[in-house]
Amino acid sequence: MAAGGSILAWALFGARAGLSFGAGAALAGGNLSWLRSSIGAVVSGDLKRSRFRVLGGFFLRLMLIPLCLYVMIRFLFLDIFAAMAGFAVFICSVFFEGVLEAFGSSPK
């Protein structure tokens, strides 16, 4: 969905919008990857990693999202609506996949 949306935004609104959409989707992908590793560290019960370190990484991730969006929009001259749409489409695609998996599976 992110690649298709980026191509569609490029075709309909120009290169700036297409690149902004792709940048927002890339930020969302990095966000979800970091979240997955944080949750994996908490669930695995790895005693070498401190709980405060995992929690600090979680809050750092939450603070970096708006900061990265601000830097992308302010200094890279990206389109704010396209960047936010790219961010949202990546998150929504994960939600959409979860809904399809929940309703598409048959009970055994």
Secondary structure, DSSP 8 states (H G I E B T S, - for coil): -HHHHHHHHHHHH-HHHHHHHHHHHHHHHHHHHHHHHHHHHHHHT-TTS-HHHHHHHHHHHHHHHHHHHHHHHHHS---HHHHHHHHHHHHHHHHHHHHHHHHHS---
